């Protein structure tokens, strides 16, 4: 590694709210990184947490004064990112997530590849990690890193080679990017990374995914939290098209089309039994795909219990995401919802 004075100054921005269970582990993993601390600042932008998040960060900041905590009165992630960017001093702006921990070379690898590949944004793998070792928690993590669960979302399914991408986990940006295309869209409580990266690509920017850059993201520990999370993700997979065209990818539309098809066939089956047969056929095909994917995981993990839990988790993922997407479509197209700003 170059002498510290020759390395870019890096500003790490961590949006958070009520992350007392995770923020200390996150910051400790960042502090263990091998990038020189003299070339680093960590800006934790807190959305008025109601737990111990702020006190945990303040305690660490006593020992590490390059850690700052900044309030985010609007509470949502894009506002936190914009606050952090405006307060930052770095040549490199790196977004991190409080729900994650990072490999020891995460920062140095991002900086190195950003320069070597002349990339506007680099990132790596979003490694789904169970927060607890319960069977359901592990099943949720496996679903979020399996092609049947997340489609062709490359940063989730461990690609084997460096590749250009439409988006990456979190992101490491050159400061010049924000001067060129603007800041994060504060209309979007979610999906702001995806929307920003689409703008970046349209402006000719280069986004590159590196399989050896890894962030370990803690997935939901219970089925109830997983269902709630996916329902909200489904809404925000569709609704942001109000603000930018070309946002959707086939993997985002698939659950919406699946649920919509099932609902239409269910209604048509009241008129003719042929539609009932088609409905049952589609559900049967889905069940077969879910079983085969679950079998793949059960064999890989050598644990037959996943033949029971994985179909449940896959169904929770797809059905609740699809129902959320349907609601997002309604909010997008049906008055008066399409005039509301959604948080």
Steps between C-alpha positions, in 0.01 A plus 500: 500500500614854423621730781189643672556855376471380138171316549160661431312634799189284549170610652286212621131583541286267711127580509328346798196510726442279805798275423620439856525126434728546200680837497786403732585186302481702179735773624741251653532322164566834330763589760671165442543582131858540381448844347700771686282671760671831424338489153153419625188654650186314606175695495215319675182682395231410750126531436411605856542154648286409798732229629867504608644549150627855554656430840686199358641711216592789733687262728709369209560856376680582826772250407478560125439872438470447124158348575224762498128466564265732312124533538264423212168669592317354198602148611509336155812361331540733198486803729767341720722437198463856373572646844812283521621589150464874570690467828771270362857594405605193306609456140323164527147471644419154630149406607480227766208335676465478876345155469825356364859413582791534257812303408831643619597611147158635396598868494846453347361270229228749405752784477751289306249378240338840465831636373620195306176465303424872482154416637242747624357249744642170623353248737485135581301214639203543730554181703175413679588396855259371768498715812408196710559131438136394503381287210268774371768770522742283303228413247431869443869566439520211253192627313658843465809357332333245272399573138145375563470749785662808344519432125806629317595758763873446447621665819293250702582172325880495509617551140839351420649784296534878490217651297321822420167521681185708518545539875721369783463455873536837676754663262831682499477818290735766375398839640478635145201270437276708727605822330420344164158339558379644830410345833278214614127539434333591830157396369611138532499351847640185336654413162705822504824311419341331200356828371830683550699232320262501205552876470873439520492239223287726278759774546772266372629393841674169562380270783710190567432203726795320662433157654784535752347812659262359760254653745321260733142621534289374790166378368171497692495256789128414495246419233276789611780755452594341170142526372474865606837582340409335169160665486664844528769403249226399259334842525829676438589277206209651303421840648833673413410483130295810579829688522715332237433284196693183429543420869351151489689183414335162423585376851304791649195438281483120538320488840256773388414311181473173693253635757303696240466189283377295795241762592371533142475123460324468836236748384465341156464156658162619628391514137658183361669193647781516243643799682494301825712232333745761374519657846572164661758425229692822569490440876616143443791617284596755764483231768726274293758777452489582872545132588795451262669816629440385858640158416811666357552687828420196715756290311762774510453547874441129566192577704159364401318754716548759226257302286235625743617853579630617163169471306335706775771766487502511118121542498523774763758675285313481170139538608551791740739676260243452223212630712713800596580560133130490417437764766790703359335481156171623648676788675668584171193495278179550700394843635530630767794274596706599197514860626641404840864514593573160651736441793 
